[in-house]
Amino acid sequence: MKSNFLKIIIASLFLLPGCGRVDDGQETSSTQVQVSEGFVKTETTIKVLTMIKEGNAELFESFVSAFKEVEPNVNVVPIYISGGTDYDSLQRQAIVGFFKDDFPDVIQCYPDHVVNYLRLGKVLNVKPYLDDPVYGISAEDKEDYIQPFMEEGSQFNEEGTYSLPFCKSTELMYYNKDLVLGTDLTEYRNTLSDELKDLYQTTTVTEDYLADITWEEFFDYLAPGLKYIYGDRLTDHGKQEATILTYKSTDNLFVTLASEYGGYTDVDDEGRGQILFDNPTIKEKIKKLNGYISHYQTAADGSIITPDTFECSLLDSEKLENHYNFAKSAFKNSRALFTITSNASVMSNVPSSNSFDVGITSIPRSKNGKHMAISQGTPFTFLDHQDENRALASYLFWKYVTNRENSLKWSLYSGYIGIRNSNYGIVEPEIPNLEKGSPAYNVYMKQYYKLREMPEEMFQTKTFRGSSTCRDVAGQMFLSLLNQSTMDDDIIEEKFSSAVSSITKYL
């Protein structure tokens, strides 16, 4: 497997000849200019490679400027990557840079990618810095940082800590309170068999009911009940149909369902990845979910769509033009009663023209399990240049950016989860660019209070060699199955077998 990985790296050198440089004209190094202030005693420049979007870059730049006052010998050079680049492209760029000896000091990346950087011996163990009696974090700060987020950097098959939290997110379920809460399902329930009546006894939709609903009850009872009650209203939108639920990420939907029903992946004692999702339970769930999917022709008959499934079901370019973004905007445009998205996308769930009140709750859970919400986000990973000043400066920059004041600012401004417990101790915080009492502010605040309890529900997928490929291949398999017009056991077995075979090559 190692030879395959090296082939990919070498191929990247030829495929991306101009993408390896993160150089903006400044020499990244530490020079012997003696200055007394700060922990870093010589003039040092570090580069931070990030995909922070334009809207958040202004605040990040203010952190950079303020850090200069704390560590006057350190020059932090942010390098913003945008214009359609994704995190996989960022990984390829970093790997090319390793071979050219032209790579950043800090990279904002997924934990899956840290595994590959570790294999190349390019990641700095920051645990000694965290524990240092002079510039490490205090006992009080150790308690304040949310522990599962800090522990993510120590999950690799190496002793030490190789990343530290920065941008964290998870998934929440947003819903149209005006239409959903208080809905009387009695009339619909009366149409059910006695067996189903015994199984589903709720007649009025409440916040408590939604907060603990299972996937089974959502799709088998609540969704058809809401369609029964609001059927005409849900489809009264001209040529564009409507649905009950939109789910923004098909990949996340699969990972979450697999984790709840039989397991997604694991690692053995030697750190090798193990596939758990090839099991009868999740296959049966996918078969049922296929029946719930809304396609263009039958959107009103289904209960769930994702941007991928809706796009794949379009028939021609004209419909593609008219409906390409349907799933992404259906909720805010009152064409879906629920949506499940990342909390970092909260502003995309503020209703158009402030047409309804938004409720926020946990995503549904499995019938016999607890709530599980995927833990996502891009921590800071520190790359090793064999230069103590650059290493220390990189760590100190993270420490400054995530101190109590700045971590709160970042969470409120960006919508990401606060990575400290103290980020949630404010009754009515000021949110940049949002007027208190405005509809957008109210949605933001509801999310702020909900996020306080989310770390207890969040789960982290295992990272191992090939874990990123595993997610990609499994996601494509899942999408293919959701879009099957006919579904049987042979099709499911064929798709699973092909996916597992492809993934195993990279483990």
C-alpha positions in Angstrom: 0.0 0.0 0.0 2.9 2.3 0.7 4.0 2.2 -2.9 0.5 3.1 -4.1 0.6 6.1 -1.8 4.0 7.2 -3.1 2.7 6.9 -6.7 -0.1 9.2 -5.9 2.3 11.7 -4.4 4.7 11.5 -7.4 1.8 11.9 -9.8 0.7 15.0 -7.9 4.1 16.5 -8.6 3.4 16.3 -12.4 -0.3 17.0 -12.3 0.1 20.2 -10.1 3.3 21.8 -11.2 2.2 25.3 -10.3 0.1 24.5 -7.2 2.7 23.7 -4.7 3.9 27.2 -3.8 2.4 29.0 -0.9 5.0 31.7 -1.4 3.7 35.2 -1.6 7.1 36.8 -2.0 8.2 36.7 1.7 10.9 34.4 3.0 9.6 32.1 5.7 12.3 31.6 8.3 13.7 32.7 11.6 16.7 35.1 11.6 19.0 36.1 14.4 17.5 39.5 15.2 17.5 39.6 19.0 14.5 41.3 20.6 13.4 40.8 24.2 9.6 40.9 24.1 7.4 37.8 23.8 8.3 34.2 24.0 9.8 34.1 20.4 13.1 36.0 20.8 14.2 36.1 17.1 12.3 37.6 14.2 10.3 34.8 12.7 7.8 34.5 9.8 5.2 31.7 9.7 2.6 31.0 7.0 -0.9 29.8 7.7 -2.6 28.0 4.8 -6.4 28.3 5.2 -9.7 28.1 3.4 -11.3 30.8 5.5 -13.9 32.5 3.4 -14.0 36.1 2.6 -16.7 36.9 5.1 -14.6 35.6 8.0 -11.2 36.8 6.7 -11.6 40.3 8.2 -11.8 39.0 11.7 -9.0 36.5 11.2 -6.8 39.4 9.9 -7.6 41.3 13.1 -6.3 38.3 15.1 -3.1 38.4 13.1 -2.6 42.1 13.7 -3.3 41.8 17.5 -1.0 38.8 17.8 1.8 41.0 16.5 1.4 43.1 19.7 1.7 40.0 21.9 4.6 38.5 19.9 6.3 41.4 18.1 9.0 39.2 16.6 6.5 37.0 14.8 5.1 37.8 11.4 2.0 35.7 10.6 1.2 35.5 6.8 -2.3 34.1 6.1 -2.6 32.5 2.7 -6.3 32.2 1.8 -7.2 29.5 -0.7 -10.5 30.0 -2.5 -11.9 30.1 -6.0 -13.4 26.6 -6.1 -10.5 24.9 -4.3 -11.6 22.2 -1.9 -9.8 20.5 1.0 -8.6 17.6 -1.2 -6.9 20.1 -3.5 -5.4 21.8 -0.4 -4.0 18.4 0.6 -2.4 17.8 -2.8 -0.9 21.3 -2.7 0.6 20.6 0.7 2.1 17.3 -0.4 3.6 18.8 -3.5 5.1 21.5 -1.3 6.7 18.9 0.9 8.8 17.7 -2.0 9.7 21.2 -3.0 10.5 22.2 0.6 7.9 24.9 0.2 5.0 24.3 2.6 3.3 26.3 5.3 3.8 26.2 9.1 0.1 25.8 9.8 -2.5 24.2 7.6 -6.2 24.2 8.2 -7.3 20.7 7.2 -9.4 17.6 7.9 -8.1 15.0 10.4 -8.2 12.4 7.5 -5.5 14.4 5.8 -3.3 14.6 8.9 -2.8 10.9 8.6 -1.1 11.3 5.2 1.1 14.2 6.5 2.1 12.0 9.4 3.2 9.2 7.1 5.5 11.7 5.4 7.0 12.7 8.7 5.9 16.4 8.3 3.6 16.9 11.3 4.8 18.6 14.5 3.8 17.0 17.9 2.5 20.0 19.8 1.9 18.2 23.1 5.2 19.4 24.6 4.1 23.0 23.9 0.7 22.4 25.5 2.3 21.0 28.6 5.2 23.5 28.9 5.2 25.2 32.3 6.0 28.6 30.8 3.9 29.0 27.6 1.6 25.9 27.8 -2.1 26.1 28.6 -3.1 26.5 32.2 -5.1 24.0 34.2 -8.0 26.3 34.0 -7.8 26.5 30.2 -7.5 22.7 30.0 -10.8 22.5 31.7 -12.3 25.2 29.5 -11.4 23.7 26.1 -14.1 21.2 25.2 -12.3 17.9 25.8 -13.6 15.8 22.8 -12.4 18.6 20.5 -8.9 18.6 22.1 -8.7 14.8 22.0 -9.2 14.7 18.3 -5.6 15.7 17.8 -4.4 12.6 19.7 -6.5 10.0 17.8 -3.8 9.1 15.4 -1.7 6.0 15.5 1.2 8.0 16.9 2.0 9.2 20.4 1.4 12.9 20.8 -1.0 15.7 19.7 -0.9 16.6 16.0 -3.7 19.1 15.6 -5.6 21.5 17.7 -9.2 22.7 17.3 -10.2 25.8 15.4 -13.3 25.5 13.2 -15.8 23.0 14.6 -19.3 22.1 13.2 -22.0 19.5 13.4 -25.5 19.0 12.0 -28.8 20.3 13.3 -32.4 20.0 12.2 -34.1 23.3 11.4 -37.9 23.4 11.0 -40.8 25.6 10.2 -42.3 26.3 13.6 -45.4 28.0 12.2 -46.5 24.9 10.3 -45.0 22.1 12.2 -45.6 22.8 15.9 -49.1 22.2 17.1 -50.0 20.1 14.1 -52.8 17.7 15.0 -52.1 14.3 13.6 -55.3 12.7 14.9 -57.1 12.6 11.5 -54.1 11.0 9.8 -53.5 8.5 12.7 -57.1 7.3 12.4 -56.3 6.1 8.9 -53.6 3.7 10.3 -53.8 0.1 11.2 -54.2 -0.8 14.9 -50.6 -2.1 14.9 -49.3 1.3 13.7 -51.5 3.1 16.1 -50.0 1.2 18.9 -46.5 2.0 17.6 -47.1 5.8 17.0 -49.3 7.4 19.6 -48.4 11.1 19.4 -51.2 13.2 18.1 -49.8 16.7 18.5 -46.4 17.8 17.3 -44.4 19.5 20.1 -40.8 20.7 20.6 -40.2 17.8 23.0 -41.6 15.3 20.5 -39.3 16.6 17.7 -36.3 16.6 20.1 -36.4 12.9 20.6 -37.9 11.6 17.4 -36.4 8.5 15.7 -35.6 8.1 12.0 -38.3 5.4 11.9 -41.0 7.6 13.3 -40.0 10.6 11.3 -40.3 8.8 7.9 -43.0 6.3 8.7 -45.4 8.5 10.7 -44.6 12.2 11.0 -43.6 12.9 7.4 -46.7 11.1 5.8 -48.8 12.7 8.5 -47.7 16.2 7.6 -48.2 15.5 4.0 -51.7 14.2 4.8 -52.5 17.5 6.6 -50.6 20.0 4.4 -50.5 18.1 1.1 -52.1 20.9 -1.0 -50.1 23.6 0.7 -46.8 21.8 0.2 -47.3 21.5 -3.5 -48.9 24.9 -4.2 -45.7 26.4 -5.6 -46.2 26.5 -9.4 -43.8 24.3 -11.3 -41.5 23.7 -8.3 -42.5 20.9 -6.0 -42.0 20.6 -2.3 -40.9 18.0 0.2 -40.8 17.4 4.0 -37.1 17.3 4.6 -33.9 18.4 2.8 -30.6 17.0 3.9 -27.6 19.1 2.6 -24.8 16.4 2.7 -25.5 13.0 1.2 -22.1 11.8 2.6 -22.9 12.9 6.1 -26.3 11.2 5.9 -24.6 7.9 5.1 -21.9 8.2 7.8 -24.5 9.1 10.4 -26.9 6.3 9.5 -24.1 3.7 9.3 -22.7 4.8 12.7 -26.2 4.4 14.2 -27.0 1.1 12.5 -24.2 -1.3 12.8 -21.2 1.0 12.6 -19.3 3.0 10.0 -15.5 2.3 10.4 -13.0 1.4 13.1 -9.3 0.9 13.5 -7.5 -2.2 14.8 -4.6 -2.2 17.4 -2.1 -1.3 14.7 -4.1 1.6 13.3 -5.4 -0.1 10.2 -8.9 0.8 9.1 -11.8 -1.6 9.3 -15.0 -1.3 7.4 -18.1 -1.9 9.5 -20.8 -0.5 7.3 -21.0 -3.7 5.1 -23.8 -5.2 7.3 -27.4 -6.2 6.8 -28.9 -3.5 9.1 -27.7 -0.5 7.1 -28.5 -2.2 3.8 -32.1 -2.5 4.9 -32.2 1.1 6.0 -30.9 2.2 2.6 -33.5 0.1 0.9 -36.2 1.9 2.9 -34.6 5.3 2.4 -34.7 4.9 -1.3 -38.4 4.8 -1.1 -38.5 8.1 0.7 -36.4 10.0 -1.8 -38.1 12.8 -3.7 -37.2 12.9 -7.4 -38.2 15.6 -9.8 -41.2 13.8 -11.2 -42.5 12.7 -7.8 -41.2 15.3 -5.3 -44.5 15.6 -3.6 -44.7 11.9 -3.1 -41.3 11.6 -1.4 -40.3 12.8 2.0 -36.6 13.7 1.6 -34.3 15.2 -0.9 -30.6 16.1 -1.0 -28.9 18.4 -3.5 -27.2 15.4 -5.0 -30.3 13.2 -5.4 -32.5 16.0 -6.7 -29.8 17.1 -9.2 -29.3 13.5 -10.4 -33.0 13.0 -11.0 -33.4 16.0 -13.3 -34.3 15.1 -16.9 -33.0 17.9 -19.1 -31.1 21.1 -19.1 -34.1 23.3 -18.8 -35.2 21.6 -15.6 -31.6 21.7 -14.4 -31.6 25.4 -14.8 -34.9 25.8 -13.0 -34.3 23.4 -10.2 -30.6 23.1 -9.7 -30.6 24.7 -6.2 -34.0 23.5 -5.1 -32.7 21.3 -2.3 -30.4 24.0 -1.0 -33.0 26.7 -0.9 -36.2 24.8 -0.4 -36.4 25.3 3.4 -35.9 29.1 3.4 -38.4 29.4 0.5 -41.1 27.5 2.4 -40.8 24.4 0.1 -39.6 22.1 2.8 -40.7 21.9 6.4 -37.4 20.6 7.7 -33.8 20.8 6.7 -30.6 19.2 8.2 -27.5 21.2 7.6 -24.2 22.2 9.2 -24.5 24.8 11.9 -21.9 26.8 10.0 -24.5 27.3 7.3 -27.0 28.8 9.7 -27.5 32.0 7.6 -28.7 30.0 4.7 -31.7 28.8 6.8 -33.0 32.3 7.6 -36.4 32.4 5.8 -36.8 34.5 2.7 -38.7 37.7 3.6 -38.8 36.5 7.2 -41.9 34.5 6.3 -41.9 32.0 9.2 -40.4 31.3 12.6 -37.5 28.8 12.7 -37.1 26.0 15.3 -33.8 24.1 15.9 -33.4 20.7 17.4 -31.2 17.6 17.2 -31.3 15.4 14.1 -33.4 12.2 14.5 -31.9 9.2 16.3 -32.0 5.4 15.7 -34.9 3.5 17.3 -32.8 1.9 20.0 -29.9 4.4 20.3 -29.0 7.9 21.4 -28.7 11.0 19.3 -25.6 11.0 17.2 -24.4 14.1 15.2 -21.3 14.0 13.2 -18.3 16.0 14.5 -16.8 18.0 11.7 -14.4 20.9 11.2 -10.9 21.8 10.3 -8.4 22.1 13.1 -5.0 23.7 12.9 -2.2 21.2 12.0 1.4 22.2 12.6 3.9 21.2 10.0 7.5 20.6 11.0 10.3 22.7 9.5 12.9 21.6 12.0 12.9 25.2 13.3 12.1 25.8 17.0 11.1 29.4 16.5 8.7 28.7 13.8 7.2 25.8 15.7 6.8 27.8 18.9 5.4 30.8 17.0 2.8 28.5 15.2 1.6 27.1 18.5 1.5 30.5 20.2 -0.6 31.8 17.3 -3.2 29.0 17.8 -3.2 29.7 21.6 -3.9 33.4 20.9 -6.6 32.8 18.3 -8.4 30.4 20.6 -8.1 32.3 23.9 -11.4 33.0 25.6 -12.1 36.3 24.0 -11.1 35.4 20.5 -12.7 32.0 20.4 -16.0 33.6 21.4 -15.6 36.2 18.7 -14.8 33.6 16.1 -17.8 31.4 17.1 -20.3 34.3 17.0 -19.0 35.8 13.8 -18.5 32.6 11.8 -21.3 30.4 13.1 -18.9 27.6 14.1 -19.2 25.8 17.4 -17.4 27.5 20.3 -14.5 25.3 21.2 -14.5 26.4 24.9 -17.1 25.8 27.5 -16.9 29.5 28.4 -18.1 30.4 24.9 -21.6 29.5 26.1 -21.8 31.5 29.3 -23.3 34.7 27.8 -27.0 35.3 28.0 -27.4 37.6 25.0 -24.1 38.0 23.2 -23.5 40.7 20.6 -23.3 39.0 17.1 -21.4 41.0 14.5 -23.4 42.4 11.6 -26.7 41.3 13.1 -29.2 43.6 14.8 -30.6 42.3 18.1 -34.2 41.2 17.6 -33.9 40.8 13.9 -35.1 37.5 12.4 -31.5 36.5 11.5 -30.3 37.3 15.0 -33.1 35.3 16.5 -32.2 32.2 14.4 -28.6 32.7 15.3 -29.4 32.9 19.0 -31.5 29.7 18.9 -28.6 27.9 17.4 -26.2 29.4 20.0 -28.2 28.0 22.8 -28.7 24.6 21.1 -24.9 24.3 20.4 -24.2 24.3 24.2 -25.4 20.8 24.5 -24.2 19.4 21.1 -20.7 18.1 22.2 -22.5 15.4 24.2 -24.2 14.2 21.0 -21.3 14.5 18.6 -19.3 11.6 17.3 -15.9 11.5 15.6 -15.3 9.1 12.7 -12.0 7.2 12.9 -9.0 8.4 11.0 -6.7 6.0 9.3 -4.8 5.5 6.1 -7.5 5.6 3.4 -10.2 7.1 5.6 -10.7 10.0 3.3 -11.0 7.7 0.3 -13.4 5.5 2.3 -15.8 8.4 2.8 -15.7 9.4 -0.8 -16.3 5.9 -2.2 -19.0 5.1 0.4 -20.7 8.4 -0.3 -20.8 7.7 -4.1 -22.2 4.2 -3.4 -24.9 5.6 -1.2 -25.9 8.2 -3.7 -26.0 5.6 -6.4 -28.4 3.5 -4.3 -30.6 6.4 -3.4 -31.1 7.2 -7.1 -32.0 3.6 -8.1 -35.4 3.6 -9.7 -35.8 0.0 -8.7 -34.2 -1.6 -5.6 -33.5 -5.2 -4.7 -31.0 -7.1 -2.6 -28.8 -8.0 -5.6 -28.3 -4.4 -6.5 -27.4 -3.5 -2.9 -25.0 -6.4 -2.6 -23.3 -5.5 -5.9 -22.9 -1.8 -5.0 -21.6 -2.6 -1.5 -19.2 -5.3 -2.8 -17.7 -2.9 -5.4 -17.3 -0.1 -2.8 -15.7 -2.3 -0.2 -13.3 -3.7 -2.8 -12.2 -0.2 -3.9 -11.7 1.0 -0.3 -9.7 -2.0 0.8 -7.0 -1.2 -1.8 -6.2 1.9 0.2 -6.2 0.5 3.7 
